[in-house]
Amino acid sequence: MTAPVRRPSRVAKLPPRERILDAAEELFRSEGIRGVGVQAIAERAGTTKMAIYRHFGTKDELVAEWLRIVAADYQAAFDRVEADFPDRPREQILGLARFIAEGLPAISHRGCPFINSLAELPDRSHPARQVIEEHKARQTRRLTGMCVRAALPDPEQAAAQITFVLEGAQVSTQNGSIDRAGERLMSIVEGIVGR
């Protein structure tokens, strides 16, 4: 997934709620959730702290809404590969792997927003953590369904292996421990789906 690019002329024209979300996304991705205060978000969005609380209630709710948007982008990737490769579940799985592999360079500095957010939100009752857990469960169900339709011998195991590879590639790219992570990711997923 590519990192957002600051668009000052566009942001200035957005309604306050969207300006706040754009500012929060940029700051949370670059500095982390805990490292960003509501005042910094307000300043970046060209609004006030009161406006943030009027739209989101709390910073925690703003974080949760940002992660819902990120989750929707990932779910859209599932939708795209299903549309691009109808009735071809192996190609759908490879399409998802390609989506992650191609996005690795963009996350190399800061990493996966879900993994980073989990590290910053140890409280399982935090609303943003619940968004992440629901998203990951939905993603696993969809991937397992693709593995079932691909007639892989153990669909749940295949989905788990693919998930480990996709998430591991993101972490390895962020920490710089593995070179050619995208290429290696594709090779491993191809081996799992038996291409």
N, C-alpha and C positions, 0 to 999 in steps of 0.2 A: 504494500500500500504506500503510495507516495505521500510525502510530508506536505502539509498545506503551505501555500505561499501567501504571504501577507498581501492583501489587496486593499490598500488604504482607500482608493477612490470608490471601490465597491462597498467596503465596510461603512463608509460615511453615508451611503444611501440606504443601508439596511434598516429595518425596524429595530428598536432597542433590543428585543429578545434575541434576534439573530446576531446582532453586533456582539452581544454578551457571549453567545455560544462560540462565535468565531474567535473572539479574544481568548476565551477560556481554552478552546482547543489548542490554539497556538502556544499559550503559556504552559498548559499542562503537558503537552508533548515535549516542549523544550526544557522545562524546569521542574517538572513533576508536580504532583497534586499538593503535597505538603509544603513545597517550596514557594507556592503561589498564594498570595493573600487576596481577599476580595477587593481590597483597594487597588491592587495592581490590575486586576481584571477590569474594574470600573474605568481606570485610567486608559487602558488599552482600548476599551470599547467606546470611549468617549461618552461615558454616562456616570451614574452615581452608584454608590453602594446600595442606597435605598432602592434604586431601580432593579438591581440584581435580586434583592430580597423580595421585591414585589413580584418578580417573574418566577423565582425559583424557591423562595422560602428560606433555604439554607445553602451554604456552599456544598454540603453533601448532596443535596438534590441537583445542584448544577453539575457536579461531577457525574452523578448517575445519568443525567440527561445527555451529557457529552458522550458517555460510554454507550448509551442506547444508539446514538448516531453512528459511532464507530462500529457497533455490532451490526447495524443495518447495512453498512457498507460491505461487511463480510458476508452477510446473508445474500446481498445482491450478487456477490461473486458466485455463490451457489446457484442462484437463479440464472445467471448468464451462462454458466457451463451446462446447465440442464437444457437451456434453450439452444445453445450452440451445438450440442451433441445429443439430440433427442434419441432415446432408445440405445444409447452407446455409453453405458455407465463407466466402462474403463476409461474412455476418453474424458468423461466428466471428472473422474478422480484425477487424471493427469492434468486436466485444465485447472483444477483447484491448486494442485502442486505448482503449476506454472505461475498462477496468480501470486502465490507466496514467493516463489523463486525470483520472479521479476521485481517484486517489491522489496527484496532484501537490501539493495543498495540504499534505498530511501530510509530504511530504519536503522542503518548501521550506526548512526550517532546516538540515538536515544533508545531504540528498541521497540518491541511490541507494546502498544499502550495497555493491553490487558495484563501482560506479565508484569510490567512496571507498576500498574495500579494495584495488582494483588500484593506486591511487595510493600506498598505504602499503606494498604488497608487490611491489617491483620484481623480486625473485628468482623467476623462472618455475618453479623447482623447489619453492617453498614449497607445502605441502599445501593451504592455503586458496586460493592462486592456481589450483592445479589444479582445485579444486572449481568455481571461477568459470568457468574455461575450458571445463570439461566441461558445466556448466550452459548457458553461452552457445551452445555447439555444439548441444546438444540442443534449445534454444529455436529456433535458426535452422533446424534440420531440421524441427521441427514447423511453424513458420511457413511454410517453403518448401512443405511438404506441403499446407498450407491453400491456398497460392497456386496450386499445381498443380491441386488439386480445384476451385478457383474458375475454372480455365481462363484465368488471366491470361497474356498473351502471352509474357512472360519471367519465369517464377516466381522464379528465383533473384535476378534484379534487383529484382523487386517486394519480395521478402523483405528484401533489403539496404536498399532505400529505407525500408521500414516500420521496420526496426530502427534506422536512422539517426534517423528522426523520433521514435520512442519514447524512445531514449536521449538524443537532443538536447533533447527537451522536459524531461526530468528535470534535465539539467545547467542548462538555461536557467532553469528554475524555481528551482533552488538559487541561482544567481548573480543572479537578478532582472533578467536582461537582456531578456527578452521578456514582455510582458504577455499575458494571456489565453492562456497556453501550452496549456492543455487544449482550449480551443475551436479553436485553430489546429491542434493535433495532429489532432483529429478531421477537420477540413476537408481536411488534406493526405492522410490515410489514405483518406478517402472518394474523393478524386481518384485515388489509386493503384488502388483496387479497382474504380473505375468505377461507383460507385453513383449 
